[in-house]
Amino acid sequence: FHVIYNKCKRLKFVKRHWHLDCKGKTSLYMKSYSRCFLTSSAQGLLSVHDIVAQKGYDPELPPLPDDIEEENEDSVKIISLVKSQEPLGATIKRDESTGAIVVARIMRGGAADRSGLIHEGDELREVNGVQMEDKTPEEIIPIMAQSQGEVTFKVIPVTGIKEELSANETMLFVRSLFDYNPEEDPAIPCRQAGLGFKRGDVLQIVNQEDDTWWQACRHGDSNSRAGLIPSRQLQERWASMSMVNPSGLRRSFRLGRRGGRSGSVESKRKSQEMGGATQTPTYLEVAPYCRDPKEGRRLVLLVGPSGVGLSEMKRRLLLSDPDHYGVTVPHTTREKRKQEKDGVEYHFVSRQTFEMDIVNHKFLEYGEHRGNYYGTSLESVHKVIGEDKVCLLDVQPHTVQRLHTTEFKPCVVFVKPPSIQELRFSRRKATLISTQDMTKLTKTFSEEDFEDMISSAETMDSQYGHLFEMVVVNGDFAMAFNKLRAELEKLETEAPQWIPVEWTSHTKQNTESLC
């Protein structure tokens, strides 16, 4: 288009100078151009130039209605919008004090928002000549929805409108920590304007003016129009009303490469500290993150109830790519056996040294079993990361909070069991094989084990779900493992990743510039 427009300007320039050539003495150069002007193509090209230059391509709005003079010209505004299949992007309501139909909300990115002509609080008098005075909002919505092409509104603008500055608009990103379906929400002001999402979706909040209903869009969604979602305050109020008292954590305690452990003093103390102490969050503010090659790889924490298969998943990941994944070597106070090597199966230390390390907070987790201490140290985690490997840890939920820092930027994977019916089907005849003191113990799952697994998973999810970045349901082990491996590969290759905003050094302004 720009090439044609420039050629038109050049032709008109030559034509003007040809007419100005004195006493009709035209050069051969000018004569050749004069013949060009006589062709229909050149005449059409020049006509297009004149239309574009005069902006004659804009659609012509219809004349004002004849009765417009009956009202104060300063108080009535006639607006014409070209509406496609998409919604107008505005909600309406009846003003309780005046009884008038007013614009309740303008959705960011919608046709009304893009026009800049309709504002919240405007009184709606007519739509395509249909009077709104005696109609309810429910009757008006179908009229708006069925209108296609050019739609004309007669409105009385709200007084005292303040120009909105883009710098004052909210532009933050959050990860949703719950599922939401506006079609199932009786409290939403307008279901058609709602935005549904799944737990883990990254949402861009574009408006927080309403204390109860925010406007947001899903990050990466091709549809840029915003929708209504419950605000943090509203959702936390609902969550607190439906919250149930947790029933305690799993009984086992896993360390490094070991099987189940019980009787952890540290585990019990931490569980008492955290039990029911905090309200379940609903949105987690996040920021985009791209790993610097000089940084260590993100820590991967596997969390789940006893018997769900964490140790086996960790073992399979290590076997699938031992150059990429690594595990820590735990510490213990028990005697070294003949076939064992210090620093391979365990780091063998004295009881006095172990207890001194406990006092100095060198262990992430520790416990006592059959009179011997076992523990996973922070130093062992640093060692794996220092080898440029992804460190795999299966830990108690409370340990996640200690590692949930800028230093480690952990990806927390919650491995949860399927329904109890599927558990019975897939694990009734299965056996749990663990290595304990180099002796294979085989245990058959009981009905009590299934119930404990389900109950423990629900407790973990309710207390620590806001820390989980991934959720894997281990019904069929092969499918669950393949999903976990694929998600971890995406974590390494896809950019950006979304991490808690406090883990980044980006200011709010820098984050907004990435929109």
C-alpha positions as CSV (number, residue, x, y, z in Angstrom):
1,F,0.0,0.0,0.0
2,H,2.8,2.4,0.9
3,V,4.5,1.7,-2.4
4,I,1.4,2.5,-4.4
5,Y,0.8,5.6,-2.4
6,N,4.3,6.9,-3.0
7,K,4.1,6.2,-6.7
8,C,0.9,8.2,-6.8
9,K,2.6,11.2,-5.1
10,R,5.4,11.0,-7.7
11,L,2.9,11.0,-10.6
12,K,1.1,14.0,-9.2
13,F,4.4,15.8,-8.8
14,V,5.4,15.2,-12.4
15,K,1.9,16.2,-13.6
16,R,2.0,19.5,-11.7
17,H,5.4,20.4,-13.1
18,W,4.3,19.5,-16.6
19,H,1.5,22.0,-16.4
20,L,3.9,24.6,-15.1
21,D,6.3,24.1,-18.0
22,C,6.6,27.5,-19.7
23,K,5.1,28.3,-23.2
24,G,4.2,24.7,-23.9
25,K,7.8,23.7,-24.4
26,T,7.6,20.2,-23.1
27,S,10.5,17.9,-23.1
28,L,10.4,14.3,-24.4
29,Y,10.6,13.2,-20.8
30,M,7.5,15.2,-20.0
31,K,5.7,14.0,-23.1
32,S,6.2,10.4,-22.2
33,Y,4.7,11.0,-18.8
34,S,1.7,12.9,-20.3
35,R,0.8,9.9,-22.3
36,C,0.8,7.9,-19.0
37,F,-1.7,10.3,-17.5
38,L,-4.3,9.5,-20.2
39,T,-4.5,5.7,-19.4
40,S,-7.3,4.4,-17.2
41,S,-4.9,2.7,-14.8
42,A,-3.1,6.0,-14.1
43,Q,-6.3,7.9,-13.6
44,G,-7.6,5.2,-11.2
45,L,-4.3,5.2,-9.3
46,L,-4.5,9.0,-8.9
47,S,-8.1,8.7,-7.8
48,V,-7.1,6.3,-5.1
49,H,-4.4,8.7,-3.9
50,D,-6.9,11.5,-3.5
51,I,-9.3,9.2,-1.5
52,V,-6.5,8.1,0.8
53,A,-5.1,11.6,1.2
54,Q,-8.5,12.9,2.2
55,K,-9.2,9.9,4.4
56,G,-12.3,9.2,2.4
57,Y,-12.3,5.5,3.2
58,D,-13.7,5.9,6.7
59,P,-17.2,4.5,7.2
60,E,-19.9,7.1,7.0
61,L,-22.0,7.3,10.1
62,P,-25.8,7.8,9.7
63,P,-27.3,11.3,10.3
64,L,-28.4,12.1,13.8
65,P,-32.0,11.2,14.7
66,D,-34.6,13.9,14.1
67,D,-35.6,14.0,17.7
68,I,-32.1,14.7,19.0
69,E,-32.9,18.4,19.4
70,E,-35.5,17.6,21.9
71,E,-32.8,16.9,24.5
72,N,-29.8,18.8,25.7
73,E,-27.1,18.3,23.2
74,D,-24.5,18.4,26.0
75,S,-26.1,15.6,27.9
76,V,-26.9,13.1,25.1
77,K,-24.3,11.2,23.1
78,I,-25.0,9.2,20.0
79,I,-22.5,6.3,19.6
80,S,-22.1,4.0,16.6
81,L,-20.0,0.9,16.8
82,V,-19.3,-1.8,14.3
83,K,-20.0,-5.0,16.1
84,S,-18.8,-8.4,15.0
85,Q,-19.6,-11.9,16.4
86,E,-17.6,-11.0,19.6
87,P,-19.6,-9.6,22.6
88,L,-19.6,-5.9,23.1
89,G,-17.5,-6.3,26.2
90,A,-19.8,-4.4,28.6
91,T,-22.3,-5.3,31.3
92,I,-25.4,-3.4,32.3
93,K,-27.5,-3.1,35.4
94,R,-30.5,-1.1,36.7
95,D,-29.5,1.8,39.0
96,E,-31.4,1.3,42.2
97,S,-31.7,5.0,43.0
98,T,-32.8,6.3,39.6
99,G,-34.2,3.1,37.9
100,A,-32.1,3.9,34.8
101,I,-30.2,1.2,32.8
102,V,-26.5,2.0,33.2
103,V,-23.2,0.5,32.0
104,A,-22.0,-1.5,35.0
105,R,-18.6,-2.6,33.7
106,I,-16.3,-2.2,30.7
107,M,-14.3,-5.3,30.0
108,R,-10.7,-4.6,29.0
109,G,-9.9,-5.5,25.4
110,G,-13.5,-5.7,24.3
111,A,-15.2,-3.6,21.5
112,A,-16.5,-1.0,24.0
113,D,-13.2,-0.6,25.6
114,R,-11.3,-0.3,22.3
115,S,-13.8,2.4,21.1
116,G,-13.1,4.6,24.1
117,L,-16.6,6.0,23.7
118,I,-18.6,4.1,26.3
119,H,-17.8,4.4,30.0
120,E,-18.9,2.8,33.3
121,G,-21.9,4.7,34.7
122,D,-23.2,5.9,31.3
123,E,-27.0,5.8,31.1
124,L,-28.3,3.7,28.2
125,R,-31.4,5.3,26.6
126,E,-31.6,3.5,23.2
127,V,-30.1,0.6,21.2
128,N,-30.7,0.8,17.5
129,G,-33.8,3.0,18.1
130,V,-35.3,0.6,20.7
131,Q,-36.2,2.5,24.0
132,M,-34.6,1.0,27.1
133,E,-36.7,2.8,29.8
134,D,-39.3,0.0,30.2
135,K,-36.9,-2.9,29.7
136,T,-35.0,-5.0,32.2
137,P,-31.3,-5.9,31.8
138,E,-32.4,-9.5,31.0
139,E,-34.5,-8.2,28.1
140,I,-31.8,-5.9,26.8
141,I,-29.1,-8.6,26.7
142,P,-30.7,-10.5,23.8
143,I,-31.2,-7.3,21.8
144,M,-27.5,-6.5,22.2
145,A,-26.4,-10.0,21.3
146,Q,-28.5,-10.2,18.2
147,S,-27.3,-6.9,16.9
148,Q,-24.7,-7.3,14.1
149,G,-22.8,-4.8,12.0
150,E,-23.4,-1.2,13.0
151,V,-25.0,-0.7,16.4
152,T,-26.2,2.8,17.5
153,F,-26.5,3.7,21.1
154,K,-28.1,6.8,22.7
155,V,-26.5,7.4,26.1
156,I,-26.3,10.1,28.7
157,P,-22.6,10.2,29.8
158,V,-21.8,9.9,33.4
159,T,-20.7,13.1,35.0
160,G,-17.2,13.6,36.4
161,I,-15.4,11.0,34.3
162,K,-11.7,11.0,35.0
163,E,-9.3,10.0,32.2
164,E,-7.8,6.7,32.9
165,L,-4.0,6.6,32.7
166,S,-2.4,3.4,31.4
167,A,0.2,3.8,34.1
168,N,-2.5,3.4,36.8
169,E,-4.0,0.2,35.4
170,T,-3.2,-3.0,37.2
171,M,-0.9,-5.3,35.2
172,L,0.2,-8.2,37.4
173,F,0.5,-11.9,36.8
174,V,-0.8,-14.6,39.1
175,R,-1.0,-18.4,39.1
176,S,-4.4,-19.7,40.0
177,L,-4.5,-22.1,42.9
178,F,-8.1,-23.4,42.2
179,D,-10.4,-24.3,39.4
180,Y,-13.1,-21.8,38.4
181,N,-16.2,-22.1,36.1
182,P,-18.4,-19.0,35.8
183,E,-21.3,-21.1,34.5
184,E,-21.5,-22.8,37.9
185,D,-21.1,-19.6,40.0
186,P,-24.4,-18.1,41.0
187,A,-22.7,-15.1,42.5
188,I,-21.1,-13.7,39.4
189,P,-22.7,-10.5,38.1
190,C,-22.7,-11.7,34.5
191,R,-21.9,-15.3,33.6
192,Q,-21.3,-14.4,29.9
193,A,-18.6,-12.0,31.0
194,G,-16.9,-14.6,33.3
195,L,-13.5,-16.2,32.6
196,G,-13.0,-19.8,33.4
197,F,-9.6,-21.3,34.3
198,K,-7.9,-24.3,35.8
199,R,-5.6,-24.6,38.7
200,G,-2.1,-23.7,37.6
201,D,-3.1,-21.3,34.8
202,V,-1.2,-18.1,34.6
203,L,-3.6,-15.1,34.5
204,Q,-2.9,-11.5,33.7
205,I,-4.9,-9.2,36.0
206,V,-5.8,-6.1,34.1
207,N,-8.3,-4.4,36.5
208,Q,-8.8,-4.5,40.3
209,E,-11.1,-1.5,40.7
210,D,-13.9,-3.8,42.0
211,D,-13.1,-5.3,45.4
212,T,-15.0,-8.5,44.6
213,W,-14.6,-9.1,40.9
214,W,-11.4,-8.6,39.0
215,Q,-10.8,-8.5,35.2
216,A,-8.2,-10.9,33.8
217,C,-7.2,-12.8,30.8
218,R,-5.3,-16.1,30.4
219,H,-1.6,-15.6,29.6
220,G,-0.9,-16.9,26.1
221,D,-4.5,-17.0,25.1
222,S,-5.1,-15.6,21.6
223,N,-8.3,-14.0,22.8
224,S,-7.1,-10.8,24.4
225,R,-10.5,-9.8,25.8
226,A,-10.7,-9.8,29.6
227,G,-13.2,-11.7,31.7
228,L,-14.5,-11.5,35.3
229,I,-12.9,-13.7,38.0
230,P,-13.4,-13.6,41.8
231,S,-11.0,-11.3,43.6
232,R,-8.5,-12.7,46.1
233,Q,-10.6,-11.3,48.9
234,L,-13.8,-12.9,47.7
235,Q,-12.3,-16.3,46.9
236,E,-10.5,-16.4,50.3
237,R,-13.8,-15.6,52.0
238,W,-15.5,-18.5,50.2
239,A,-12.5,-20.8,50.9
240,S,-12.6,-20.0,54.6
241,M,-16.3,-20.8,54.7
242,S,-15.8,-24.3,53.2
243,M,-12.5,-25.1,54.9
244,V,-12.4,-28.3,56.9
245,N,-10.0,-29.2,59.7
246,P,-7.0,-31.2,58.4
247,S,-6.6,-34.7,59.7
248,G,-2.8,-35.1,60.0
249,L,0.1,-35.9,57.6
250,R,1.4,-39.2,56.4
251,R,3.1,-41.5,58.8
252,S,6.2,-42.3,56.8
253,F,9.4,-40.3,56.4
254,R,11.6,-40.8,53.4
255,L,15.3,-39.8,53.2
256,G,17.7,-39.8,50.2
257,R,17.6,-43.2,48.7
258,R,16.0,-44.9,51.7
259,G,12.6,-46.4,52.1
260,G,9.9,-45.5,54.7
261,R,10.9,-44.0,58.0
262,S,8.8,-43.2,61.0
263,G,9.2,-41.4,64.3
264,S,10.9,-38.2,63.1
265,V,11.1,-35.7,65.9
266,E,11.7,-32.8,63.5
267,S,8.8,-34.0,61.3
268,K,6.4,-34.0,64.2
269,R,7.5,-30.6,65.5
270,K,7.1,-29.0,62.1
271,S,3.7,-30.6,61.5
272,Q,2.4,-29.2,64.8
273,E,3.7,-25.7,63.9
274,M,2.0,-25.7,60.4
275,G,-1.2,-27.6,61.1
276,G,-4.1,-25.3,60.3
277,A,-2.1,-22.2,61.0
278,T,-2.6,-20.4,57.7
279,Q,-5.4,-19.7,55.3
280,T,-5.3,-21.4,52.0
281,P,-4.1,-18.9,49.3
282,T,-6.1,-18.5,46.1
283,Y,-3.7,-16.6,43.7
284,L,0.1,-16.6,43.7
285,E,1.7,-13.5,42.2
286,V,4.3,-14.7,39.7
287,A,6.9,-13.2,37.3
288,P,8.5,-14.5,34.1
289,Y,11.9,-16.1,34.6
290,C,14.6,-17.3,32.2
291,R,17.5,-19.1,33.7
292,D,20.9,-17.6,33.3
293,P,23.4,-20.3,32.1
294,K,25.6,-19.3,35.0
295,E,22.8,-20.2,37.5
296,G,22.3,-23.6,39.0
297,R,19.4,-25.7,37.7
298,R,16.1,-25.5,39.6
299,L,15.6,-28.0,42.4
300,V,12.8,-30.6,41.8
301,L,10.9,-31.6,45.0
302,L,8.6,-34.6,44.9
303,V,5.9,-34.5,47.5
304,G,3.2,-37.0,48.2
305,P,1.7,-39.5,50.7
306,S,3.3,-42.7,51.7
307,G,2.9,-45.4,49.1
308,V,2.1,-43.1,46.2
309,G,5.4,-44.0,44.4
310,L,7.8,-41.1,44.9
311,S,10.9,-43.2,45.5
312,E,10.2,-45.2,42.3
313,M,9.6,-42.1,40.2
314,K,12.8,-40.6,41.5
315,R,14.7,-43.8,40.7
316,R,13.3,-44.0,37.2
317,L,14.1,-40.4,36.4
318,L,17.7,-41.0,37.6
319,L,18.0,-44.1,35.3
320,S,16.5,-42.2,32.4
321,D,19.2,-39.6,32.3
322,P,21.9,-40.0,35.0
323,D,23.9,-37.1,33.4
324,H,21.0,-34.7,33.8
325,Y,19.5,-35.8,37.1
326,G,21.2,-36.4,40.5
327,V,20.2,-37.4,44.0
328,T,21.7,-36.6,47.4
329,V,23.7,-39.0,49.5
330,P,22.1,-39.1,53.0
331,H,24.0,-39.1,56.4
332,T,23.6,-41.8,59.0
333,T,25.0,-42.8,62.4
334,R,24.7,-46.5,61.9
335,E,27.7,-48.7,61.4
336,K,29.1,-49.2,57.8
337,R,28.7,-52.6,56.3
338,K,31.4,-54.5,54.4
339,Q,30.0,-53.9,51.0
340,E,29.3,-50.2,51.6
341,K,31.5,-47.2,50.8
342,D,31.5,-43.9,52.6
343,G,30.0,-41.2,50.5
344,V,28.3,-43.7,48.1
345,E,25.4,-45.3,49.9
346,Y,25.7,-43.0,52.9
347,H,27.9,-40.5,54.6
348,F,28.8,-42.3,57.9
349,V,29.3,-40.0,60.8
350,S,29.3,-40.3,64.6
351,R,26.3,-39.6,66.7
352,Q,28.0,-36.6,68.3
353,T,28.8,-35.1,64.9
354,F,25.2,-35.7,63.7
355,E,23.7,-34.0,66.7
356,M,26.0,-31.1,66.3
357,D,24.9,-30.7,62.7
358,I,21.3,-30.7,63.9
359,V,22.0,-27.9,66.3
360,N,23.7,-25.9,63.4
361,H,20.6,-26.5,61.2
362,K,22.6,-28.4,58.5
363,F,19.9,-30.9,57.8
364,L,16.8,-30.4,55.6
365,E,15.2,-33.5,57.2
366,Y,16.3,-35.9,59.7
367,G,14.9,-38.7,61.8
368,E,15.7,-41.6,64.1
369,H,15.1,-45.3,63.2
370,R,16.1,-48.2,65.3
371,G,18.4,-46.1,67.4
372,N,20.3,-44.5,64.4
373,Y,19.9,-41.1,62.9
374,Y,19.3,-40.6,59.1
375,G,19.3,-37.2,57.5
376,T,19.6,-35.2,54.2
377,S,22.0,-32.2,54.5
378,L,21.9,-28.9,52.7
379,E,25.5,-29.4,51.6
380,S,24.5,-32.6,49.7
381,V,21.9,-30.6,47.7
382,H,24.5,-27.9,46.9
383,K,26.9,-30.6,45.7
384,V,24.4,-32.0,43.1
385,I,23.5,-28.5,41.9
386,G,27.2,-27.7,41.6
387,E,27.6,-30.6,39.2
388,D,25.1,-28.8,36.8
389,K,22.4,-31.5,37.5
390,V,18.8,-31.3,38.4
391,C,18.7,-32.4,42.1
392,L,15.8,-34.7,42.8
393,L,14.4,-34.8,46.4
394,D,11.4,-36.5,47.8
395,V,10.6,-34.6,51.0
396,Q,8.0,-33.9,53.7
397,P,5.7,-31.0,52.8
398,H,7.0,-28.8,55.6
399,T,10.5,-29.1,54.2
400,V,9.3,-27.5,51.0
401,Q,8.9,-24.2,52.8
402,R,12.5,-24.2,53.9
403,L,13.7,-24.7,50.3
404,H,11.1,-22.4,48.8
405,T,13.6,-19.6,48.3
406,T,15.3,-17.5,45.6
407,E,18.5,-19.6,46.0
408,F,16.9,-22.9,44.9
409,K,13.8,-21.8,43.0
410,P,12.3,-25.3,43.4
411,C,9.7,-26.8,41.2
412,V,7.4,-28.6,43.6
413,V,5.7,-31.7,42.1
414,F,2.7,-33.1,44.0
415,V,2.2,-36.7,43.3
416,K,-1.3,-37.7,44.4
417,P,-3.2,-41.0,44.3
418,P,-6.2,-41.6,42.1
419,S,-9.7,-42.3,43.4
420,I,-9.9,-45.1,46.0
421,Q,-11.7,-47.2,43.4
422,E,-8.8,-47.0,41.0
423,L,-6.4,-47.6,43.9
424,R,-8.1,-50.8,44.7
425,F,-8.0,-51.9,41.1
426,S,-4.3,-51.0,40.4
427,R,-2.7,-51.8,43.7
428,R,-4.6,-54.5,45.4
429,K,-2.3,-57.2,44.0
430,A,0.7,-54.9,43.7
431,T,3.6,-54.9,46.2
432,L,5.6,-52.2,47.7
433,I,9.3,-53.1,47.5
434,S,11.7,-51.0,49.5
435,T,15.3,-51.4,50.4
436,Q,15.9,-51.3,54.1
437,D,19.2,-52.3,55.5
438,M,19.8,-54.1,52.1
439,T,16.9,-56.4,52.8
440,K,13.9,-56.5,50.5
441,L,10.6,-56.3,52.3
442,T,7.4,-56.9,50.5
443,K,4.2,-55.4,51.8
444,T,0.7,-55.9,50.3
445,F,-1.6,-52.8,50.4
446,S,-4.5,-52.9,52.7
447,E,-7.8,-51.0,52.7
448,E,-6.4,-48.9,55.5
449,D,-3.4,-48.0,53.5
450,F,-5.6,-46.8,50.7
451,E,-7.7,-44.7,53.0
452,D,-4.6,-43.2,54.7
453,M,-3.1,-42.4,51.3
454,I,-6.2,-40.5,50.2
455,S,-6.6,-38.7,53.5
456,S,-3.0,-37.7,53.6
457,A,-3.1,-36.4,50.0
458,E,-6.1,-34.3,50.8
459,T,-4.4,-32.8,53.9
460,M,-1.2,-32.0,52.0
461,D,-3.2,-30.4,49.2
462,S,-5.2,-28.2,51.6
463,Q,-2.2,-27.1,53.6
464,Y,0.5,-26.8,51.1
465,G,-1.2,-26.7,47.7
466,H,-0.2,-23.1,47.1
467,L,3.4,-24.3,46.9
468,F,2.8,-27.0,44.2
469,E,3.8,-26.0,40.7
470,M,2.8,-29.4,39.1
471,V,0.3,-32.1,40.0
472,V,0.7,-35.7,38.8
473,V,-2.0,-38.3,39.5
474,N,-0.3,-41.7,39.9
475,G,-3.1,-44.1,38.8
476,D,-1.2,-45.9,36.0
477,F,2.5,-45.6,36.9
478,A,3.8,-45.6,33.3
479,M,1.4,-42.8,32.3
480,A,2.2,-40.8,35.4
481,F,6.0,-41.2,35.0
482,N,5.8,-40.2,31.3
483,K,3.8,-37.1,32.2
484,L,6.2,-36.1,34.9
485,R,9.3,-36.6,32.6
486,A,7.6,-34.5,29.9
487,E,6.7,-31.7,32.3
488,L,10.2,-31.6,33.6
489,E,11.6,-31.5,30.1
490,K,9.3,-28.5,29.3
491,L,10.6,-26.9,32.5
492,E,14.1,-26.9,31.0
493,T,13.3,-25.9,27.4
494,E,10.3,-23.6,27.5
495,A,10.7,-19.9,28.3
496,P,9.7,-18.0,30.2
497,Q,8.9,-20.0,33.3
498,W,6.6,-18.5,35.9
499,I,8.0,-18.3,39.4
500,P,6.9,-16.5,42.6
501,V,7.6,-12.8,42.2
502,E,9.7,-12.6,45.3
503,W,12.2,-14.9,43.7
504,T,13.0,-12.4,41.1
505,S,14.8,-9.0,41.2
506,H,12.4,-7.6,38.7
507,T,10.5,-4.6,39.9
508,K,6.8,-4.3,39.2
509,Q,7.5,-1.8,36.4
510,N,9.8,-4.3,34.7
511,T,7.3,-7.0,35.0
512,E,4.6,-4.8,33.4
513,S,6.8,-4.1,30.4
514,L,6.6,-7.8,29.4
515,C,2.9,-7.7,28.8
